[in-house]
Amino acid sequence: MIAGAGPDTPLQQSFASVRHGDHAIGAGVLVADRLVLTCAHVVNSALGRDRFAQDTPGPGDTVTLRLPHVAAGHDLTARVLREMWVPPRATAAGSAPVEPGRVPYHGDLAVLELTGAAPEGAEPAPFLQHSYANETIALWASGNPLPTVRAVPRVSAPPWIALDVLGGAQVTEGFSGGPLWDRERQAVVGLVAAVHRAPEGAAPGSRPTTMYAISIPAIEAELPTLPPSAVPTARRGVQQLLTALERVLKGREAVLACEERLAARLGRPSAGPAADLERLAGLAVSIRRGIPELLDLVRDHEPPAADPYAREDWERLRRAARTVRPGEYLTTRQRRDLSGLLAHCTRTDPRTLLESVLPHAPELPAVTGLADAMDALEGFSSTTGAPVPPLLQGVVRISVEERAAGAYPAEDLDAWVERIAARSGVDEAAVSQFRADVTAAAAPVRTPAAGLPATGTPATAPRVQVELLPTPTGRRFTYQIWTFADRQPHRLALVRDAEAGSEQVVDDIRRVLRTEVREDPETALVEYFLPSAWLGLDVDSWESPDSDEDGPFAPGITRRVVVRTTERSRESYAGWKQRTAALPHAKRLVLDHRHTDRKVARAQLEVHRDAGTVIVCCEPDYHGTLLRQCVQAGVHTVLWHRAEHGAHIAQDLLALVDGTDHAEVPEVVRLERAKAMAEPESVVHHGRRLSLLYDAPDHRPPQLAPDAWVLTQP
C-alpha cells in the first residue's frame, strides 16, 4: 500500500504491470474502477502471440496484472473487452498490418476488464493533453522507480508524440503500454508505445534517445466508448463556478436533473436525491471535458433568456468555466464531430493557420495536423475586441480555404461553427462578418501590370530540410529529407539509413527538388539540420558529380543554403525569443580573435542580448566553439568565412548585411557565393567559402522527427 501522499501518488495508484508468467513485459494504467488501458501489442506479448497480431483475443484468453504500488505481489486477472480492442495498423484508415520498424503506426490500444474488484487504494488516473514545456516520466513494466525515464515532448506527429529522453538514460523493452506522467500538472498525458535508438556508429551525444507515446486525442478518437477520463482536481475558479451555477439554475429540482443527466453523460453514478450544487460542480470538474458537458446540459435545462440580467449570469458562468478549464471549450461529441470533418481537409497548413489566428502570440505550439492545431486553439481565450473565439476563427479559416476544393467539407464546417457559436453565446453576426473578412482577404486579386491572378496572402518560399547524422569521421552520413511548401504540412520525402557521402546527399536533394517541390514563386531554401558538434561541416559548398545531362549541381549557388541545428535547449530557446523581440532595433556583433575563449565569447553574447546577427571572424580552429556559443545564446544569424579571417573580412561581412532585412540575408549570401564563382580569376572574393547559420524568426525551428528505422518494442 502507498504509505503517504507524494508527487506521483496518482500515478502509483493507477499504474498496472502486465505479466507474462513470472516476468513483467509491459505496463498499463487504470482508467475506471475495473478498466485498464494498455497497448494491444503488450497484450499480444502477454498472451504469447505475435506482437502485431490483429485478431481479438478470445473469452478464454486471460491476462495477469499487478498494481505494484497498491498491492505488491498480488496477481489480478483481466480479459480484453472486444469492443475496445484496436490492434496496430499501418494507416489511419483500413486494417493493413504494420511493417516492423515503421513509425508511426495507428491503433495499438486495448482495454482490459478486471474479473474482480481492484485492490483497496487503487484509483483511476487523471488525464490531460500533453504540454511541450513540461518534463514527463515513464515507469518500467515492474513499476520499480530505479529505471524511471525522464523525457520532454519534442513534436506531435499524430497519432503519436515524440519525446527526447533526458540524461542519457538507456530505455529498454518493457515501457510500452505504460502511462506518460506529467509530474507538474499531475496527469497522464499519453501512453508509451515505442522507443527509438540512434544507429550504431552515430557520433556520441549526437541525438538523445527518442520515446514515442500515443497522444490523448488519439486515444479518445480510437476508443470513443471508453468512459471519460478523470482530470486533476481543479482549485482555481471552482467557487466562481458554484456562484454562477447558483444564479443560473433555479431551484433544487433543476440541480438534481442536471446532476443525473451529467452523471449519465460522463459514465459515472448519480448521487440521486443526495445530489447538490457542490456534487454537480465536482462531477464536472473531475472529468475530462466535464465542464463543457455541464454548460451544454445547463443551457438545455435553463436556456438563456432575453433579460439582460439573465444574459449577464450566463456570461459569468462561461467565464468561470474558462477559469476552471481554460483548455476545454467543446464537449466530447462536438470535438469528435470536428475531428471527423478535419480528416477530409487537405489544403490548410496547420502552422500557417496558427500564425493567422494568433499573430501576436509570443510562442506558438509545435503542431502536426489540423486536429492538433484545433486542440491548441481551444486553449486560447478571445482577446479584447475579438468577439469570435480563436477556435471558431480557426475553423472558419479552414472552411474558406477548403471551399476551393468543393462544397464538402466546407459547408459542413460552416454549419458546425454556427451550431457551436449559438450554444456558446457567440454572436451570429460576428461570425458572419469574420467569415466575410477572411473570404475577402483570400480572394484572388489582379496585378496592375500583367493582370495575372495572385492570392491575397504572399506565398512562402518552399523549403527542403535535410536532417543529417554524420558518422564519427564526418565524411559519411545517414539522413532524412523533408519538404515544406506553402500552405502544406511538413512531408518526409526521402530516408537514407545506409551511410552515404556528400555527393549522394546533394544528388538526393536535387531529386527531391525535381519531384517534390514546386519552386514558385521563389527559389527553394535548403536547410541542413546538424548536431551542434558538426556545425562546421562545409555543407554549403557541397555539390553533386558532373554529368552529361546538366553538369554538376551546386545548391549553394543556385539555391539558398543555410545551416541550422535542432539542439536548442530551453535556455537557448529563451534567448532566441528575446532576440526575436529585439529584431526591429537589433545590432550586429563581431566575435574575432579576442573572443576565442568560451567564457569571453559567452560574456560578449550576454552583454549584447539584443544582437540578432553575429559575424564570426577568427582562425578556423575556433569556429566550432564560437558557433556553439552562439546557438546556446539563441542567436538567429551567424555569418562566417570558413578560411579567411582578419579585420578586412569582418568589415566586408558587416557591409554585406548592413541595411539588409533579416529575411533577405540567405539570398544575399547566395548571390555573394555566385559572384565569387563567376569570377574564377579572383581568389580573394569573400563569397568563396562563405557560410550562414540561420534560424529564422518567422517560425520556431521545426522539430523534425527522428530517424525511424531502428525501433525497440515494447
N, C-alpha and C positions, 0 to 999 in steps of 0.2 A: 504493500500500500504506500501511497505518497504521504510522507511524514508532514511536510509543510508546504506552503504555497511559495513557489519560486517563479522566476521569469518564464519558465517553459512548462508550468503546470498544465495548462490546457492542452499542450502538445502531448505531454506524458499521459494524461488521462484518456487520450483518444488514439495513441499510437498502437498499431497492431503488427505483430510479427507473423509472417506467413511461413509455414514449416513444410519441409519435405522429409519425412522421417524424423531424425533427431537434429536436423540442421535447419537453420533459418536461411531461406533462399530469396526472400523479398519482404516487402512491408505493405501496410495499408493504413487506413485511417477510419475511425468510427464517425459516421455521418448522421446516424439516427440511433435510437435505443438498441436496435439489433442489426443494423446495417453497416457493413464495412466496405469502403471504396478502395479499389486497388487497380493494378494494370492486368489486362487479360493475359499478357504473356507471363506474368508472375503466377497466375492461377494455372496456366498450362504447365509451367515448370513444377509447381507443387503437385500436379496430378501425374507427372512423369510423361507428359505429352510433348510434341514439338512446340516450341515456344510461340510459333506463329500459326498454330492450328486454328481453323476457322469454326468448326462445328461446336455447338453449345454442349458443355458437359452435361451428362445425364443426371437424373434424380439420385442415382446411387453413388455419384462421384462427390465425395466429401473432402473438404479442405480443413486442415488443422491450423488453428490460430492460437496466438497468445497475446495478452495485453501485459507486456513485461513490467511496466511501471505501476500497474494496478494489482495484478495477481501473478507474480513471478512463478514460473514452473507449472502453472495451471493451464492445461490444454482445453481449447474450445473447439467445437465442431461447427462448420458452416457449409451451406450449399449455395451454388450460383443461382441467382434469380434470372430465369430465362429471358425475361423482358428487358433486363439490364445487362445483357452480355453483348459487348461491342468489340469484336476481335480486331486485331490490327489489319489495316487495308492500305493499299498503295496510294489511293486517290480519295478526294473528298466524296465523290460520288462512285457508286458501284461497290464491288466487293473483290477487286483484284488483289491477289496475295502480295505481301510485302517481300521485296527482294532484300535479303540480308545485307546489312551495311548501308542501306539507303535511308536518308532522312531528309525532311521529316515525313513521317507517315501519319495516318489518321486512325481514329478509334483507339484501340488498345485500352479499353476500360471494362471493368467488371464490378458488380456489386454482389457481395456475399451476405447471406442472411444467417445469423447465428441460430442454431437449433434450440438454444436456451437463452435465458436472460444473461446480459453482460454482467461481469463481476461488480460488486459494490465499489464505487469510486470512479467507475468509467463514465465519461461524459463525451457527447459528440463534439467534434472540433468546430471552432468558429472559422469562417471563410471570408476572405476579401480578395479583390483583384490585386495583382502584384503591382509594386511601385519600383520604378527604375532606380530610385535613390537609396533604397533600403537593402541592407545586407540580410541574407536568409541563411538558414541552416537546414541540413538534412541528416537524419539518423540512419545508421546502418540497420540491416534487417533485424538484428537481435535487440535493437534498442539501446545497446551499450553506448554510453556517451563518449568513449575514447575515440572511435573512428568518425566522430561527427565532422561533417564537411561544411565549410562556410563558403558562400557564393553570392555574387551580385548579379542581378538581371542585366544582360547586355543588349538584347534585341528580342522583340516579339516577332516570331515567324509562324503565324497561325498554322496549325493548332498548338504550336509549342512556344516555349520561352527558352532562349539560350542564356546560360549564366556562366560567368567566369568564376572558376574555383580559386579561392584566395589561399595564400600561404603555402603554395606548392604541395597541397595535400594530394595523396595518392587515392583516387577514387576507384574502388574495386567493385566487383559484382556484388549485388545484394541491396543496393539502394533503391532499385526500381519499385514503383508502387507506393513508396513512402511519401508522407506529406512534406512539402516545402514550406518551412515555418519562418514567418517574418516576426522576429522577436520584438521589434519596436512597436509594431501595430497589433501584436498578439493575435495573429490569424494565419491560417493555412492559405497560401497563395498559388499553389499548384501541386501537381503530382509528378514525382520524379519518374522519367521514362527511359533515359539512356545517358551514356557518358561518352565523350569524345576524348581521344588521346592524340597528342602530336605524333606524326610519323617518326619512325626511327631515323636517327641521323639529323633531326632538326636541331638548330642552334639552341644550346641550353638557355632556358628562360625566354625563348623567342615568343612563346604564347602560353597563356595559362591553360590548364585542363578546362574543358567545357562540359557542363552538365545541362541536359535538356529536361524540361518539365512540361507536362500538359497544362495549359492555362485554364483558369476558372471559366472563362466564357466558352472554351472548347468543351469542358466537362458538362456545362449546362446545356450546350447545344446537342451533344451526343446522348445525354441521358435526361430527356425532358420530363420523365416521370419520377426522377429522383426527388425525394422530399426537399423543399427549400432548406438550404443550409443555415446554420446559426451564424451570427456575426459577433464580434467583440461587444460587450455591453457598452452602450453609449452613455456618456455622462453629460456632455455639453448639449444644451438645448432641450433636455427632457422636460424640465419644469416649464419652459416656454410652450412645449408641445401640449402638456397637460392643461395649461391655462387656455390655450387656443381651442383645444377639443371641447373643453367645458362650455365655451361660448357658442360653439357651432352645434354640438349635439344637444338637443333639447329633451331632457328628461332621462330617467333611468332605463326606460324601455328601449330608447334609441341606442344607448350604450350596450345593453345586453344583445340586441340584434346585431350590431356591428361586430361585437366580440365573437359571437357564434359564427358569423359568416367569414370573418378574418381567420379564425382558427381552422375552418374548413379549407380555405384557400391555401393556407400555409402548411397543411398536413399536421396540425397539432391539435391535441384535445382541448375542447372548450371547457371553461370553468362553470358553464351553465348559470344558475341563479346566483352563484358566488362572484360572478364577474363584476368588475367595476372599472372606472376610468383608468386607474393605475395598471390593472391587468391588461386592458386593451392596449395602452401605450407600450407597456413592457413587452407584450407579444410582438408588436410591430418592430420595436427597437431591436429585438434579439434575433431576428431572422433576416437573411439577405433579401433585399427588395421588399421588406415588410412595410416600410414607410410609404413607398408609392402605392402599394396594395391598400394600405389604410386610407390614404387620401381618395383613392378610387371608390372604395366602399362608402366612405362618409359622403362623398359627392352624390352617389346614387340615393343614399338614405335621406340626406338633407341637402337638396340642390341649392346652389347659391341663389339667393333672392335678389330682386332688383333694388331692394332697400340699400342705400349707401352704407349704413352701419353693418348690415349683413355682409356686404362685399368686403368691407374692411376686416371683419372677423375671418373671412376666408383667406384674405391675403396674409393675415397674421399667421394662420395655420400653415400656409405654404412656406412662409419664411422660417417658421420653427422647424418644419420638416427638412428644409435645406440645411439648417444649422445642425440637426441631428445626423443626417445622412447626406453630406454635400455631393457625394458621387453617385447618388441614385435618384434618377428622375423618372424612369419608366418602370412599369410593372413587368413581371416576368413574361407575360403574354405579349405586351407591347414590344419588348426588346426582341422576342423571338420573331414576331411578325416583321420587324425592321430587318433583322438579320437575313430572313428569307428573301426579302426584296433586294438587299445589297448583294446577295450572291449572283444576281443577274446583271450587275453594273460592271462595265468593263472600261469606261472612258475616263474615270476620275482617279487622279493620283492622290492617295491619302495624305502625303506630306504637303502637297500643294494646297489641298483642302484645309488643313490645319493652319497653314500660313495665311490663307484668305480669311478664315473665320477669326483667328486670333493674331492679327498683325502686330500687336504690341506686347505679346506675351514674352517675358524675359527668357523663358526656356520652353521649347516645345517637346513633348514626349516623343520618343522614338516609336514609330508605329509601322506596322506592315499589314496592309489590307484595310478596307473601309470599315469593317466591323470593329477593328481595333481603334480606328480613328473615332468612331462614334462613342466607344467606351471612354476615350479620352475627353471628348467634348462634353459628355454627360456630367463630368466632374466640374465643369466651369459654370459659374453663375452669370446671369446677364449683367453687363456693365451699365453704368449710368447712361441713360439716353438710348439704350438699345432695348426696345420692347420685345424683341424676338430672342429667346434664349439661344446660346451658341449651338446646342444640339439641333434645334429646329433649323437654324441657319445652315448648318452643315447638310442636312437632308434636302433642303430647298436647293442648295448649290449643286448637289449630286443630281437632283431631278432635272435641273436646267441643262447640265452637261450631257446627261444620258438621253435627253429628248431628241438629240440629233440622230440617235440610233433607232428611234421608233417610239411608239406610244407606251410600250411596256419596257421597263417598269416605271417610267417617269410619271404616268398618270396615277398609278397606284401609290407611288411615293407622295404625290401631292395630296391624295386622299388621306394617307396616313398622317401627314402633317396637319391637315385640317382637323382631323379627329382628335389628335393629341393636343393640339392647341386649344380646342374647345374645352377639353377636360382639364386643361392645366391653367385656364384663366388667361390665356394669351389672346389679345385682340385679333379678330379675324382680319380686320382692315390692315393691321400692322403686318401680318403675314403676307397678304396680297401685295402690299406696297413693296415689301422686301423682295418678293419673287419678281415683281416688275423691274425693280432696280437691277437685280442680278441678271435678268434676261437682257435688259438693255445694255449692260456692260459687256455681256458675252456676244452680242450681236455683231456680225461682220460689218466692217467699215470699209470705205474706199480710199485708196491712196490718191492724193490730188494729181500726181504725175501720171502714173500708169493706169489708174483706175482698177487696180487689182485688189481682190478681197484680202483683208487681213483681220485677224481676230482682235478683240478689244484688249486682250492682255498679251504682252510680249511673250514669245516662246522662250523657254530656257534652252541653252545650248546643250546638246546631248553629251553624256559623259561615258567614258569607258574606264572602269575601275578594276585595276589589277591587284589582287591581294597576293603578295609574293612572299614565299617562305624560302630563304636561302639555306643551303647546306653549310656546314661549318667552314668550308673553303671559300664560300661566297661566289663560286663560279657555276654552280648548278642550282636549279630551283624547282620547287613544286608551286602550283599557283591556281587561282580561280580568276576568271574574268567575268565581271558584272557589267550590265548596261543600265543606264538611267536616262531615258528620253523624256522629253517634255510631256507632262500630264500622264506619264506611265510609271508604274511602280518599278523598283529595282528588279532586275531579272538576271538570274545566273545563266550566262551564255556558254561558258566553257570551263571544264575542270581538267587539270593535268596533274595526276598524282605520281607519275613517273618523272624522275629528275630530268630536266632539260636545260640547255644553255640559253644565253641571252638571245641568240638569233631565232631560236624556236619561239621564245616569248613574243618577240616582235612580229614574227610571222603569224602567230595566233591572234595578236591584236589586229593585224591587217585583215585576217579572215573575219573576225567579229565585226570590224568596221564595215566590211563589204556586205555581210549577210544580216546584221542585226541593227545597224544604226542608219537612220535616215538623216543625213547631215544637212539639215535645213532648219533654220536659216544661217546657222553659224558652224564654223569648224568644230569638230568634237574636241572635248578636253579629255586627255588621257591622264589618269591619276594612278600613280604607283603607291600602294599602301605597304609600308615596310615596318618591321620591328625597329624600335628606336636604335638598336645597336647597328643596324645596317643602313642608316640614312645616308651614309657616304657613298653607297653604290652609284656609279655613274649611269643610271638608267636612262637619263635624258639624252645620252649620246649613243645609245644602242641603235643598231639598225639590222635589217634582215639581209641575207646574202643577195648578191647581184643575180638577176635572172634575165633571160632573153625577152620575157614578156614586157616588163615595165621597169626594169632596173631595181636597185635596192630601195627599201622602204625605210626612211629615217623619220620616225614620228616627231622627234624634237624639232624638225624643220618644218614639216607640213602640218603638224598638229601642235596644239598647246600641251606640253608635257610638264607635270608638276609631281613633286614627291609629297606624300602625306604619311601619317602614322596613325594606327588605331590604338596606340598605347597611351592615351591620355588618362591620367589619374583624376580622381575627384578634385585634388588640389590644382592640377594644371587646367582642368576644365573651368574651374572658378576663375583662374587668371584669364583664360580665353574669353569668358563672358565679360570680364571687366574691360579688357582691351577692345572688345566689340563695342561696348557702350562709349568708349573714348574715341572711336574712329573718326568722327567728324572733325576733331581737332588733334588727331594723333601726330606724334613726332616720329622722325627716323632716328635710329640709334646705330652707331658703328661699334662693333666689337673687333678689335685688332690685336696686335702682338702684346699690348698691355693687359689684355683680359684673358690670356690663355689659362691662367689659374682658375679652377672652377669656382672657388669662393669669390674671387674678384668679379667673374662674369655674372654670377648669381646676384651679387650685390648691385652691379650695374642694372640688371633687369628689375631688381626690386625698387631701385631709385626711380627708374623710368617705367613705371607701371602703366603709363598711357601710350607707350611705344607699340604701334601695330606692325611696323616694318623694321627688321634688323638687317644690317649689312655685316656679314662675317668676312673679315679681311685679315687673315693671318696665315701662317705656314700650314700647308695641307694636313700635317700630322695632328693638328689641333681641331680640325673641322668637326670631327665626330663629337668631341667633348662639348664644343660650343653649341652644336645643333641640338644635342640632348638637353642642354641647359635652357635653350630657347623653347623647346617643347614643354619642359616642365614648368616654365614660366607662363605658358599659354600664348606665346607669340603666334600671330596669324601667318606672317610672311617673312621668310628668311631668304635673302639673295646672296650668293657667293660664287666665286670663281674657283674651280677645282685645282688650278695650277698656279695662277699668279696671285700675288699679294703686294701690298705696299700702298702708300698714300694715293698714288695716281689711280689705282684700281678702285679704292674706296670712293674717290671723287667721281669717277666715271659711273659707278653704280648708283651713287646718290643722285647724280644728274639724271640717270635713266628713270628713276621713279619719282623725281621731283615734279609736282604738278600732275601726277598720274593718279586717276581714281583707283582705289584698291582693286575693283573688279577688272580693271584693264591690265593689271600687271602681268598675268600669264601671256597675253597677246604681245605685250611689249617685249617680253623676254624671247618669245618665239621669233619675232622679227629680228632681234639682235643676233640670234643664232643663225638665222637665214642670211643676214648681211655678211656675217663672218664667213659662211660657206660660199657666198657669192664673190668673195674677194680672196681667192686662194693665194695671191701673191703677198697678202698681209698676214703675217704670223703673230701680230700683237693685238689684233682686234679683240676687244673684251667680250664679244659674243661667243668666242671659242671656249667651250667647256663651262659655259655659264649655267648655273643651276638655281632652282627655285623650290623651296619648301612652301607650300601654300595650303593652309587650312582656312578656306574661305568663310567669311562670316555670314554668307547668305543662308546657310543652314548648318546645323550641328554636324560635325564629322560623322558620316554614316557608320553605323555599327554593322559591319559586314559579318555574315555567318562564317563559322569556322569550316575548315575542310571536312567533308562529310564521308570520307572513305574508310576511316578507321573508327569503329564503334565497339563498345562493350555493353552487353546487356545480360541479365537485368541489372 
